[in-house]
Amino acid sequence: MDVASIHARLGQAASADSRELDRVCEDVAAELIDADVEPPFQIPSADFVTDAWLICADRYWRRRFLREPTVEVAARCARWLYDHTEPPIRPGIIEKWSLGYAFITKDTVESRHDLTLATGRIVETTQGSADLCSFAALYHAGKLRANFWFDELRQFLESSLLAVAAGHHRDDPLFTGLRAFAAFGSRTITTSHALDLLDTAWDATGRTRAVVDVCLGALAAAPPFPDQGEQLRRRATAAVAEFPDDHLFRFRLACGQRLCGDYTAALATIDAALRLLPAIGTRISHQLLQEQYLRERDIIQKGLELAAWTASQQTRWRDQDTANRDLRRTLQTSAIRAVELVTVFTAAIAFAVGSLQITLTGTLGFRDRALLLVILGAGLLLFAFAIIIGTWIITGRHHPDPDTSPPARTSRS
């Protein structure tokens, strides 16, 4: 192929608008694939938005992986990347390519047997290069992550020959984040251990956007556990502050806010994520992401409606409970009043009957009769008081009504 022509076309496309840039890069990548020639140029930067050479190489390897989605192609891609980039820009491209190409080829996971055979060939052709094996290992791990194969991902990272061949890269924050992802989804590993791995990756000095993405994805994909929503909301808030234009992190934040019951904030956040979602580009599927975000928005809206309905129902229940307490208090008071009235009426009748007996019969004098009437009246009055007080004790009327007593004052720390 005419290398000079390729450079000229990409150079012209670099100054064009984004759609023309994308079209030219796609055409050049297709021509390279048809000619079975790897991109014959160096990558000057890690700018996936305006760097025509990087975008073209990205399109080329995307087509290459879709045609042959294997770890051997991943190792070949890593070899090309190390030969055509400078060390300062390399890490960001490695993480984006290894995990990104894994996502678009997630339906082609290689078997354990095929992976073992391929690993032997990779180690032989790369002379055991930990850098190249690390890229291939990330690619395969990315497939397992994209399919939510948690236990398979854990076993691969812990014991596969390809992961072991990655050498010192196994201690990189991205590898640790992937182990945390596997631990959160596994039914055999405790949540506390998964959180320890997550903290290690999250707090690492070399934490990158890809590490943040994997960590937030781990929290979102984990089965429900205590404080899950708050963990996701807190970390996603930090991620949005660090990467304010990243639509995926705003999507994660909206999920965390929803899990915490903050539906109003979640709705505003998911709308912001939809606004930031790019409408062009081949590596990021706008339609798939938009559908995912819209599903989350629908869940948030239903949660908001349910919260409003629940609040109205709680208000109705409180009103009904208040009415029930008032009715209960009225019935209780009426019953007590009835007992008091009957007691007083009975005592009055008894006094009347007793006083007639004393005044109309017998030979006692006036003083004695008056004394007997006083004693009779006092006894009946004491009897009435005893009945009324006993009624109050039984019904609890002598205690303050707990429903009407003022709420206890609580201190706020």
C-alpha positions as CSV (number, residue, x, y, z in Angstrom):
1,M,0.0,0.0,0.0
2,D,1.0,3.6,-0.5
3,V,2.0,4.7,3.0
4,A,2.4,8.3,1.9
5,S,-1.1,8.4,0.6
6,I,-2.4,7.0,3.9
7,H,-0.6,9.7,5.8
8,A,-1.9,12.4,3.5
9,R,-5.5,11.2,3.8
10,L,-5.3,11.0,7.6
11,G,-3.6,14.4,7.8
12,Q,-6.4,16.0,5.8
13,A,-9.1,14.2,7.9
14,A,-7.5,15.5,11.1
15,S,-8.7,19.0,10.2
16,A,-12.2,17.9,9.1
17,D,-15.3,17.6,11.2
18,S,-15.9,14.6,13.4
19,R,-18.1,12.7,10.9
20,E,-15.7,13.1,8.0
21,L,-12.8,12.2,10.3
22,D,-14.6,9.0,11.3
23,R,-15.5,8.1,7.7
24,V,-11.9,8.5,6.4
25,C,-10.5,6.5,9.3
26,E,-13.0,3.8,8.8
27,D,-12.2,3.6,5.0
28,V,-8.5,3.5,5.6
29,A,-8.9,0.8,8.2
30,A,-11.0,-1.3,5.8
31,E,-8.4,-1.0,3.1
32,L,-5.7,-2.2,5.5
33,I,-7.8,-5.2,6.5
34,D,-8.4,-6.1,2.9
35,A,-4.7,-5.8,2.1
36,D,-3.8,-7.8,5.2
37,V,-1.5,-5.0,6.3
38,E,-1.1,-3.7,9.8
39,P,-1.3,0.1,10.2
40,P,2.1,1.5,8.9
41,F,2.3,4.5,11.0
42,Q,3.1,5.7,14.5
43,I,0.5,6.8,17.1
44,P,1.3,10.3,18.2
45,S,-1.1,10.6,21.1
46,A,-3.8,8.9,23.2
47,D,-6.6,11.3,22.0
48,F,-9.4,9.1,20.7
49,V,-11.4,12.1,19.6
50,T,-9.2,14.1,17.3
51,D,-6.1,12.0,16.6
52,A,-6.7,10.6,13.1
53,W,-3.9,8.0,13.3
54,L,-5.1,6.6,16.6
55,I,-8.7,6.5,15.4
56,C,-7.7,4.7,12.2
57,A,-5.6,2.1,14.2
58,D,-8.5,1.7,16.5
59,R,-10.9,1.0,13.6
60,Y,-8.4,-1.4,12.1
61,W,-7.9,-3.5,15.2
62,R,-11.6,-3.5,15.9
63,R,-12.2,-5.1,12.5
64,R,-9.4,-7.5,13.1
65,F,-10.8,-8.7,16.4
66,L,-14.3,-9.0,15.0
67,R,-12.9,-11.3,12.3
68,E,-10.7,-13.3,14.7
69,P,-11.6,-12.8,18.4
70,T,-8.7,-14.7,20.0
71,V,-6.1,-14.1,22.6
72,E,-3.4,-14.6,20.0
73,V,-4.8,-11.7,18.0
74,A,-4.7,-9.7,21.3
75,A,-1.1,-10.6,21.8
76,R,-0.4,-9.5,18.2
77,C,-2.3,-6.2,18.8
78,A,-0.2,-5.6,21.9
79,R,3.0,-6.3,19.9
80,W,2.0,-3.7,17.3
81,L,1.0,-1.2,20.0
82,Y,4.3,-1.4,21.8
83,D,6.1,-1.0,18.5
84,H,4.1,2.0,17.4
85,T,3.6,4.1,20.5
86,E,5.8,5.9,23.1
87,P,5.6,4.7,26.8
88,P,3.8,7.9,28.1
89,I,0.7,7.4,26.0
90,R,0.6,3.6,26.0
91,P,-1.2,2.7,29.3
92,G,-4.5,4.5,28.4
93,I,-4.6,2.9,25.0
94,I,-3.8,-0.6,26.4
95,E,-6.7,-0.4,28.9
96,K,-9.2,1.0,26.4
97,W,-8.3,-1.5,23.7
98,S,-8.0,-4.6,25.8
99,L,-11.3,-4.2,27.6
100,G,-13.1,-2.5,24.7
101,Y,-12.4,-5.2,22.2
102,A,-13.3,-7.8,24.8
103,F,-16.7,-6.2,25.1
104,I,-17.5,-6.2,21.4
105,T,-16.4,-9.9,21.1
106,K,-17.9,-11.1,24.4
107,D,-19.9,-13.8,22.6
108,T,-16.8,-15.7,21.6
109,V,-15.2,-16.8,24.8
110,E,-12.4,-19.3,24.1
111,S,-12.6,-22.7,25.9
112,R,-10.1,-23.6,28.6
113,H,-8.4,-26.1,26.3
114,D,-8.1,-23.6,23.4
115,L,-6.8,-20.9,25.8
116,T,-4.1,-23.2,27.1
117,L,-2.9,-24.1,23.6
118,A,-3.0,-20.4,22.6
119,T,-1.1,-19.4,25.7
120,G,1.8,-21.7,24.9
121,R,2.1,-20.2,21.4
122,I,1.9,-16.7,22.8
123,V,4.6,-17.3,25.4
124,E,6.8,-18.8,22.7
125,T,6.3,-16.1,20.1
126,T,6.6,-13.2,22.6
127,Q,9.5,-14.8,24.5
128,G,7.5,-14.7,27.7
129,S,7.0,-10.9,27.5
130,A,4.9,-10.0,30.6
131,D,3.7,-6.8,28.8
132,L,2.2,-8.6,25.8
133,C,0.8,-11.5,27.9
134,S,-0.8,-8.9,30.2
135,F,-2.7,-7.3,27.3
136,A,-3.9,-10.8,26.1
137,A,-4.9,-11.7,29.7
138,L,-6.9,-8.4,30.1
139,Y,-8.6,-9.1,26.8
140,H,-9.8,-12.6,27.9
141,A,-10.7,-11.3,31.4
142,G,-12.7,-8.5,29.8
143,K,-14.8,-11.1,27.9
144,L,-15.5,-13.0,31.2
145,R,-16.4,-9.7,32.9
146,A,-18.7,-8.6,30.1
147,N,-20.6,-11.9,30.3
148,F,-20.7,-11.7,34.2
149,W,-19.0,-15.0,34.5
150,F,-17.7,-14.2,38.0
151,D,-16.3,-17.6,39.1
152,E,-14.7,-18.2,35.7
153,L,-13.1,-14.8,35.9
154,R,-11.8,-15.4,39.4
155,Q,-10.3,-18.8,38.4
156,F,-8.7,-17.3,35.3
157,L,-7.0,-14.4,37.1
158,E,-5.8,-16.7,39.9
159,S,-4.5,-19.8,38.1
160,S,-4.5,-19.5,34.3
161,L,-1.1,-19.8,32.6
162,L,-1.8,-16.6,30.6
163,A,-2.5,-14.6,33.8
164,V,0.6,-16.0,35.4
165,A,2.6,-15.0,32.4
166,A,1.5,-11.4,32.9
167,G,4.1,-11.4,35.8
168,H,4.3,-8.1,37.8
169,H,1.2,-6.8,35.9
170,R,-1.0,-9.0,38.1
171,D,-0.5,-6.5,40.9
172,D,-1.7,-3.6,38.7
173,P,-4.8,-1.8,40.0
174,L,-6.8,-3.0,36.9
175,F,-6.1,-6.6,37.6
176,T,-7.0,-6.0,41.3
177,G,-10.2,-4.3,40.2
178,L,-11.1,-7.3,38.0
179,R,-10.5,-9.6,41.0
180,A,-12.9,-7.4,43.0
181,F,-15.5,-7.7,40.2
182,A,-15.2,-11.5,40.3
183,A,-15.4,-11.5,44.1
184,F,-18.5,-9.4,44.3
185,G,-20.4,-11.7,41.9
186,S,-19.1,-15.0,43.4
187,R,-21.4,-16.8,45.8
188,T,-18.4,-18.4,47.5
189,I,-16.5,-15.2,48.5
190,T,-17.6,-12.9,51.3
191,T,-18.6,-9.3,50.6
192,S,-16.0,-8.0,53.1
193,H,-13.2,-9.6,51.1
194,A,-14.6,-8.2,47.8
195,L,-14.7,-4.7,49.5
196,D,-11.1,-5.1,50.6
197,L,-10.0,-5.8,47.0
198,L,-12.2,-2.9,45.8
199,D,-10.5,-0.5,48.3
200,T,-7.1,-1.7,47.2
201,A,-7.8,-1.0,43.5
202,W,-9.7,2.2,44.2
203,D,-7.0,3.7,46.5
204,A,-4.1,2.7,44.2
205,T,-1.7,5.5,43.1
206,G,-2.0,4.4,39.5
207,R,-5.7,4.3,39.4
208,T,-7.0,5.1,35.9
209,R,-10.4,5.6,34.3
210,A,-10.6,1.9,33.4
211,V,-10.0,1.0,37.1
212,V,-12.7,3.3,38.2
213,D,-15.0,1.8,35.5
214,V,-14.3,-1.8,36.6
215,C,-14.8,-0.9,40.3
216,L,-18.1,0.9,39.8
217,G,-19.3,-2.0,37.5
218,A,-18.4,-4.4,40.3
219,L,-20.6,-2.6,42.8
220,A,-23.4,-2.4,40.3
221,A,-23.3,-6.0,39.3
222,A,-23.0,-7.4,42.8
223,P,-25.9,-9.2,44.4
224,P,-27.6,-7.0,47.0
225,F,-25.6,-6.4,50.2
226,P,-25.9,-3.9,53.0
227,D,-24.8,-0.4,52.1
228,Q,-24.5,-1.3,48.4
229,G,-26.3,1.8,47.3
230,E,-24.4,4.2,49.4
231,Q,-21.1,2.6,48.3
232,L,-22.0,3.0,44.7
233,R,-23.3,6.5,45.1
234,R,-20.3,7.7,47.1
235,R,-17.7,6.3,44.7
236,A,-19.6,7.3,41.6
237,T,-19.8,10.9,43.0
238,A,-16.0,10.9,43.2
239,A,-15.8,9.5,39.7
240,V,-18.0,12.1,38.2
241,A,-16.0,14.8,40.0
242,E,-12.8,13.4,38.5
243,F,-14.3,12.7,35.0
244,P,-17.2,15.2,34.6
245,D,-17.8,14.5,30.9
246,D,-18.0,10.7,31.3
247,H,-21.6,9.6,30.6
248,L,-21.0,6.1,32.0
249,F,-20.0,7.4,35.4
250,R,-23.1,9.5,35.6
251,F,-25.1,6.5,34.7
252,R,-23.5,4.6,37.6
253,L,-24.2,7.6,39.9
254,A,-27.9,7.5,38.9
255,C,-28.0,3.8,39.8
256,G,-26.5,4.5,43.2
257,Q,-28.9,7.3,43.9
258,R,-31.8,5.1,43.0
259,L,-30.6,2.4,45.3
260,C,-30.5,5.0,48.1
261,G,-34.0,6.1,47.3
262,D,-33.0,9.6,46.0
263,Y,-35.1,9.3,42.9
264,T,-35.3,13.1,42.2
265,A,-31.5,13.4,42.0
266,A,-31.2,10.1,40.1
267,L,-33.6,11.4,37.4
268,A,-31.5,14.5,36.9
269,T,-28.3,12.5,36.8
270,I,-29.5,10.0,34.2
271,D,-30.8,12.8,32.0
272,A,-27.3,14.3,32.2
273,A,-25.8,11.0,31.2
274,L,-28.1,10.8,28.2
275,R,-27.1,14.3,27.2
276,L,-23.4,13.4,27.3
277,L,-23.8,10.2,25.3
278,P,-22.0,10.6,22.0
279,A,-24.1,10.1,18.9
280,I,-21.2,9.1,16.6
281,G,-18.4,6.6,16.7
282,T,-18.2,2.8,16.1
283,R,-16.5,1.6,19.3
284,I,-19.2,3.0,21.5
285,S,-22.6,1.8,20.5
286,H,-24.9,4.8,21.0
287,Q,-28.1,2.8,20.5
288,L,-27.2,0.1,23.0
289,L,-26.1,2.5,25.7
290,Q,-29.0,4.8,25.1
291,E,-31.4,1.8,25.5
292,Q,-29.7,0.9,28.7
293,Y,-29.8,4.4,30.1
294,L,-33.5,4.8,29.1
295,R,-34.3,1.5,30.9
296,E,-32.7,2.9,34.0
297,R,-34.6,6.2,33.6
298,D,-37.8,4.3,33.4
299,I,-37.0,2.4,36.6
300,I,-36.2,5.7,38.3
301,Q,-39.4,7.2,37.2
302,K,-41.4,4.2,38.4
303,G,-39.5,4.5,41.7
304,L,-40.4,8.2,41.9
305,E,-44.1,7.4,41.3
306,L,-44.1,4.6,43.8
307,A,-42.4,6.9,46.4
308,A,-45.1,9.6,45.8
309,W,-47.8,7.0,46.1
310,T,-46.3,5.6,49.3
311,A,-46.0,9.0,50.8
312,S,-49.7,9.7,50.0
313,Q,-50.7,6.3,51.5
314,Q,-48.7,7.0,54.6
315,T,-50.4,10.3,55.0
316,R,-53.8,8.6,54.6
317,W,-52.7,5.9,57.1
318,R,-51.6,8.6,59.6
319,D,-54.9,10.4,59.2
320,Q,-56.8,7.2,59.6
321,D,-54.8,6.3,62.6
322,T,-55.4,9.7,64.2
323,A,-59.2,9.3,63.5
324,N,-59.1,5.8,65.0
325,R,-57.3,7.1,68.1
326,D,-59.8,9.9,68.5
327,L,-62.7,7.4,68.1
328,R,-61.1,5.1,70.6
329,R,-60.5,7.9,73.0
330,T,-64.2,9.1,72.6
331,L,-65.5,5.6,73.2
332,Q,-63.3,5.1,76.2
333,T,-64.4,8.4,77.7
334,S,-68.0,7.7,77.0
335,A,-67.8,4.3,78.7
336,I,-66.1,5.8,81.7
337,R,-68.7,8.5,81.9
338,A,-71.4,5.9,81.7
339,V,-69.9,4.0,84.6
340,E,-69.5,7.2,86.6
341,L,-73.2,8.1,85.9
342,V,-74.5,4.6,86.8
343,T,-72.4,4.6,90.0
344,V,-73.6,8.0,91.1
345,F,-77.2,7.2,90.2
346,T,-77.0,3.8,92.1
347,A,-75.5,5.5,95.1
348,A,-78.2,8.1,95.1
349,I,-81.0,5.5,94.9
350,A,-79.3,3.5,97.7
351,F,-79.1,6.6,99.8
352,A,-82.7,7.5,99.1
353,V,-84.0,4.0,100.0
354,G,-81.7,3.8,103.1
355,S,-82.7,7.3,104.3
356,L,-86.4,6.4,104.0
357,Q,-85.9,3.3,106.1
358,I,-84.1,5.4,108.7
359,T,-86.6,8.2,108.8
360,L,-89.9,6.3,108.6
361,T,-89.2,3.4,110.9
362,G,-87.6,2.9,114.3
363,T,-87.7,4.8,117.5
364,L,-84.4,6.6,117.3
365,G,-84.2,10.3,118.0
366,F,-83.5,13.0,115.5
367,R,-79.8,13.3,116.3
368,D,-79.3,9.6,116.0
369,R,-81.2,9.4,112.7
370,A,-79.1,12.3,111.3
371,L,-75.9,10.6,112.3
372,L,-77.1,7.4,110.6
373,L,-77.9,9.3,107.5
374,V,-74.5,11.0,107.5
375,I,-72.8,7.6,107.9
376,L,-74.9,6.1,105.2
377,G,-74.2,8.9,102.8
378,A,-70.5,8.9,103.5
379,G,-70.4,5.1,103.0
380,L,-72.2,5.3,99.7
381,L,-70.1,8.3,98.6
382,L,-66.9,6.3,99.4
383,F,-68.3,3.4,97.5
384,A,-69.0,5.5,94.5
385,F,-65.5,7.0,94.6
386,A,-64.0,3.6,94.9
387,I,-65.9,2.4,91.8
388,I,-64.9,5.5,89.8
389,I,-61.2,5.3,90.8
390,G,-61.2,1.6,90.0
391,T,-62.6,2.3,86.6
392,W,-59.9,4.9,85.9
393,I,-57.2,2.5,87.0
394,I,-58.6,-0.3,84.8
395,T,-58.9,1.9,81.8
396,G,-55.6,3.7,82.3
397,R,-57.2,7.1,82.4
398,H,-54.9,8.3,85.2
399,H,-51.9,7.9,82.7
400,P,-51.1,10.5,80.0
401,D,-52.3,9.5,76.5
402,P,-49.1,8.4,74.7
403,D,-50.6,9.4,71.3
404,T,-51.1,13.0,72.5
405,S,-47.9,13.4,74.5
406,P,-45.2,15.6,72.9
407,P,-42.4,13.7,71.1
408,A,-39.2,13.2,72.9
409,R,-36.4,15.6,72.0
410,T,-33.5,13.9,70.4
411,S,-30.0,15.2,70.1
412,R,-28.2,15.3,66.7
413,S,-24.7,14.3,66.5
